[in-house]
Amino acid sequence: MEKIIPIKAKKGMKVSDLVHQMSDAGFGARKIGMANRIAGEMFSDKECKVFLGLAGAMVPAGMKGIIIDLIKSDNIHVLVTTGANLTHDLIEALKHNHYHCDSWDDEDFNKKGYDRIYNVLMKNEVYEDLENFFEGKWDELKDEKNIRSLLEKIGSLLPENSESILRVCYDKKIPIYCPALADSGIGLMIWGRLAAGKNIEVNAFDDMKDIIDFAWASKIKGVIYVGGGTPKNFIQQSLQFSSGADYGIQITTDIADSGGSSGAPLEEGKSWGKLKDNAKYVDVRCDATIALPLIFSDFI
């Protein structure tokens, strides 16, 4: 039995030092510390290929820098995310911002042209620049044949050294998969071009073969799920064909009782062959905007 050791906070201490102590505490703190330990093992295993499933809208919440630093540090080998994260990433790459919003009147925001994401605001006018981007770059995008290559091309069209997930993944040759791209601002922009009589033929199923092939060829696999939903399941189903993950970290506030993927504990994946019986894994029930910076403070 491991003894509980009280956390000792000190003025000026590093975040990583605090997180290391958390693994010796109980409850949620223990899970944060365990996730940090597993991340360390996962990232130091040179044969391990790490799949990051990023759900929700983490970019408006200010988590983009954590993701970019993990990618730049060569800790992530595959990114599967929502169209929302990529849309907001592109919005920021086009020099727009997200803003704090600690009180609100949504009817008034609608009249003034602001969109609210919980306690974050965005100007609705950003979509004008998105329209201009896709209209101006259409000839360079229209020949892409799958979602991965389309996102790679978008990343290549952003300024060099841009602090953008799309651009950094392009520079680092990290594949981005977004199986529900149509469910986003980017999807709307592409649909708008199609509605205007322009043409693009993107095979949404082609990426499935690509990620399954990558999982199959990876001897050791690690997964990090932020939230759940489509990004998590897209990775999970690729693992079914490749003996499952060896390491796993899941950060979610959802519960298992509703039967949804976002709340399903990692252990449930063993029944599907998505997680190995001897895998090292932990479920962290916490707001990802709190857990992400703490867990990964050592590795960026």
C-alpha positions in Angstrom: 0.0 0.0 0.0 1.2 3.5 -0.9 1.0 6.1 1.8 -0.9 9.4 1.2 1.6 12.2 1.4 0.2 15.7 1.9 1.0 18.3 -0.8 3.4 21.0 0.3 3.0 24.2 -1.8 5.9 26.6 -1.8 6.2 30.1 -3.0 7.9 30.1 -6.4 7.7 26.4 -7.0 7.4 25.0 -10.5 4.1 23.7 -11.8 5.8 20.4 -12.6 7.0 20.1 -9.0 3.5 20.6 -7.7 2.1 18.0 -10.2 4.7 15.4 -9.1 3.4 15.8 -5.5 -0.2 15.4 -6.7 0.4 11.7 -7.5 1.0 11.1 -3.8 -2.3 12.7 -2.8 -5.8 11.4 -3.2 -8.9 11.9 -5.3 -8.6 14.0 -8.4 -5.1 15.2 -7.6 -3.9 11.6 -7.7 -5.3 11.2 -11.2 -3.5 14.3 -12.4 -0.2 13.0 -11.0 -0.8 9.5 -12.5 -1.5 11.0 -15.9 1.7 13.0 -15.7 3.7 9.8 -14.9 2.0 7.9 -17.7 2.7 10.7 -20.2 6.3 10.6 -19.2 6.6 6.9 -19.9 4.6 7.2 -23.1 6.7 10.1 -24.5 10.0 8.5 -23.5 9.2 5.2 -25.2 10.9 5.7 -28.5 8.8 3.0 -30.2 5.5 4.5 -29.0 3.3 6.4 -31.5 1.0 8.8 -29.8 -2.5 9.6 -31.0 -4.1 12.8 -29.6 -7.9 13.0 -29.8 -8.9 16.6 -29.2 -12.6 17.3 -28.9 -14.7 20.3 -28.0 -13.4 23.9 -28.6 -10.1 24.0 -26.8 -8.6 26.7 -29.0 -11.1 29.4 -27.9 -10.3 28.5 -24.3 -6.6 29.2 -24.7 -5.3 25.6 -24.9 -3.8 26.0 -28.4 -0.3 26.7 -27.1 -0.2 23.5 -25.1 -1.1 21.4 -28.2 1.4 23.3 -30.4 4.2 22.8 -27.9 3.4 19.0 -27.5 3.6 18.8 -31.3 6.8 20.8 -31.6 8.4 18.6 -28.9 7.8 15.6 -31.1 5.5 14.0 -28.6 2.4 13.7 -30.8 2.4 11.6 -34.0 -1.3 11.8 -35.0 -3.9 14.4 -34.3 -7.6 13.8 -34.6 -9.8 16.8 -33.7 -13.1 18.6 -34.2 -13.8 21.0 -37.0 -14.5 23.6 -34.2 -10.9 23.5 -33.0 -9.5 23.8 -36.5 -11.9 26.6 -37.4 -10.9 28.6 -34.4 -7.3 27.8 -35.0 -7.7 29.2 -38.6 -9.5 32.2 -37.2 -6.6 33.1 -35.0 -4.1 32.4 -37.8 -6.1 35.1 -39.7 -5.3 37.5 -36.9 -8.6 37.4 -35.1 -8.9 36.9 -31.3 -11.1 35.4 -28.7 -12.2 37.5 -25.7 -13.1 37.0 -22.1 -16.8 37.1 -21.2 -17.6 36.8 -17.5 -21.2 38.0 -17.7 -23.6 38.0 -20.6 -26.8 39.0 -22.3 -27.0 36.6 -25.3 -29.8 38.6 -27.0 -27.7 41.7 -26.8 -24.6 39.8 -28.1 -26.6 38.6 -31.1 -27.6 42.2 -31.9 -24.0 43.4 -31.6 -22.5 40.6 -33.6 -20.8 38.5 -30.9 -20.8 34.8 -30.6 -20.5 33.2 -27.1 -18.7 30.0 -26.2 -19.5 29.7 -22.4 -17.2 32.5 -21.0 -15.4 33.2 -24.3 -16.5 35.7 -27.0 -15.8 35.9 -30.7 -16.8 38.5 -33.2 -19.1 37.1 -35.8 -17.3 39.1 -38.5 -14.5 36.6 -38.4 -16.5 34.5 -40.8 -16.0 37.2 -43.4 -12.3 36.6 -43.4 -12.9 32.9 -43.5 -15.0 33.4 -46.6 -12.2 35.5 -48.1 -9.6 32.9 -47.3 -11.4 30.0 -48.9 -12.5 32.1 -51.9 -9.0 33.4 -52.5 -7.3 30.0 -52.0 -9.9 27.8 -53.7 -7.8 27.0 -56.7 -5.1 25.6 -54.4 -7.6 23.6 -52.4 -10.0 22.2 -54.9 -7.9 19.3 -56.1 -7.4 17.7 -52.7 -9.0 14.2 -52.5 -9.3 13.5 -48.8 -9.8 15.5 -45.5 -6.2 14.9 -44.3 -4.7 16.3 -47.5 -7.1 19.2 -47.5 -6.1 20.2 -44.0 -2.5 19.7 -44.8 -2.9 22.1 -47.8 -4.7 24.7 -45.6 -1.8 24.5 -43.1 0.7 25.1 -46.0 -1.1 28.3 -47.0 -0.7 29.9 -43.6 2.3 32.1 -42.8 5.5 30.4 -41.9 6.2 30.3 -38.2 2.5 30.8 -37.6 1.4 29.8 -34.1 -1.3 27.7 -35.6 -2.0 24.0 -35.1 -2.7 23.6 -38.8 0.6 25.2 -39.8 2.7 23.5 -37.1 1.3 20.0 -38.1 2.2 20.8 -41.7 5.7 21.8 -40.8 6.2 18.7 -38.6 4.5 16.4 -41.1 1.9 15.4 -38.4 -1.3 14.1 -40.0 -4.5 15.8 -38.9 -7.8 13.9 -39.2 -11.2 15.5 -38.8 -13.9 13.0 -39.7 -16.7 15.5 -38.9 -15.2 18.5 -40.8 -18.5 19.3 -42.3 -19.8 20.0 -38.8 -17.8 23.3 -38.5 -17.2 26.8 -39.8 -14.6 25.3 -42.3 -17.3 22.9 -43.5 -19.7 25.8 -44.0 -17.1 27.7 -46.0 -16.5 24.7 -48.3 -20.2 24.1 -48.7 -20.6 27.8 -49.6 -18.2 27.3 -52.5 -20.0 24.2 -53.6 -23.3 26.1 -53.5 -21.8 28.8 -55.7 -21.1 26.2 -58.4 -17.5 25.4 -57.6 -16.3 21.9 -57.3 -14.3 19.7 -54.9 -14.4 16.0 -54.4 -13.2 14.9 -50.9 -13.4 11.3 -50.0 -14.3 11.3 -46.3 -13.7 7.6 -46.0 -10.2 7.6 -47.4 -8.7 8.8 -44.1 -10.0 5.7 -42.3 -7.7 3.5 -44.2 -4.8 5.9 -43.6 -5.1 6.0 -39.8 -5.7 2.2 -39.6 -2.6 1.6 -41.6 -0.6 3.8 -39.3 -2.0 2.1 -36.2 -1.3 -1.3 -37.7 2.3 -0.4 -38.4 2.9 1.1 -34.9 4.5 -1.4 -32.5 3.6 0.5 -29.4 0.7 2.9 -29.2 -0.3 5.6 -26.8 -3.6 7.6 -26.7 -4.5 10.9 -25.2 -8.2 11.8 -25.3 -9.3 15.4 -24.4 -13.1 15.0 -24.2 -14.3 12.3 -26.4 -16.8 12.2 -29.2 -15.8 11.7 -32.8 -12.1 12.3 -32.3 -11.9 9.6 -29.6 -13.9 7.1 -31.5 -12.0 7.6 -34.8 -8.8 6.7 -33.0 -10.5 3.9 -31.0 -11.8 2.1 -34.0 -8.3 2.2 -35.7 -6.9 0.5 -32.5 -9.4 -2.4 -32.9 -7.4 -3.5 -35.9 -4.0 -3.2 -34.3 -4.0 -4.9 -30.9 -5.0 -1.9 -28.9 -3.2 0.9 -27.0 -0.3 0.3 -24.6 -0.7 3.7 -22.8 -3.8 5.8 -22.3 -4.8 9.2 -20.8 -8.4 10.4 -20.9 -9.5 13.8 -19.7 -13.3 14.3 -19.5 -16.1 15.7 -17.4 -18.6 13.2 -18.8 -19.9 10.2 -16.9 -20.2 6.6 -18.0 -23.8 6.1 -17.1 -25.2 7.8 -20.2 -23.4 5.3 -22.5 -21.7 7.9 -24.6 -18.1 7.6 -25.9 -17.0 10.8 -24.1 -17.8 9.3 -20.7 -16.7 5.8 -21.3 -13.7 4.8 -19.2 -10.6 3.7 -21.0 -11.0 0.2 -19.4 -14.2 -0.3 -21.4 -12.0 -0.4 -24.5 -10.5 -3.7 -23.4 -13.7 -5.5 -24.3 -13.4 -4.1 -27.8 -9.6 -4.8 -28.1 -8.9 -1.0 -28.1 -6.8 -1.1 -25.0 -4.4 -3.9 -24.1 -5.0 -5.9 -20.9 -1.6 -4.8 -19.5 -1.9 -1.2 -20.6 -1.0 1.7 -18.3 -3.9 4.1 -18.3 -5.8 6.6 -16.2 -9.2 8.5 -16.5 -9.0 12.1 -15.3 -12.4 13.5 -14.5 -11.6 17.2 -14.8 -12.1 20.3 -16.9 -9.5 19.9 -19.6 -8.5 23.6 -19.4 -7.3 22.8 -15.9 -5.9 19.3 -16.5 -4.0 19.9 -19.7 -1.5 22.5 -18.5 -0.9 20.5 -15.3 -0.4 17.1 -16.8 1.8 18.2 -19.6 3.8 20.9 -17.9 6.9 18.6 -17.9 6.9 18.0 -21.7 6.7 21.3 -23.5 
